[in-house]
Amino acid sequence: MKEVEFLQFVIENLVQHKSDIQIERTEDELWILLTLRVNKDDMGVVIGKNWNIVTSIRSLLKILWSKTNQRINLKVLD
């Protein structure tokens, strides 16, 4: 669950509508999937120009959880 707390921290510092942040975590044998929903007004901030911000967040998650031998991915829903 630390990955959810980490993602919550990062996203809260990016968006204006903090109460609209929803993070769902699903896990199987190989993958941890984090599904993120934010307010539509904050979607551009989370995604960034040319997907730069969300790609950077994904990279951080993968680096931080590489020692667990599980793959982690972030899916942003609108």
Secondary structure, DSSP 8 states (H G I E B T S, - for coil): -HHHHHHHHHHHTT-S-GGG-EEEEEE-SSEEEEEEE--GGGHHHHH-GGGHHHHHHHHHHHHHTGGGT-EEEEEEE-
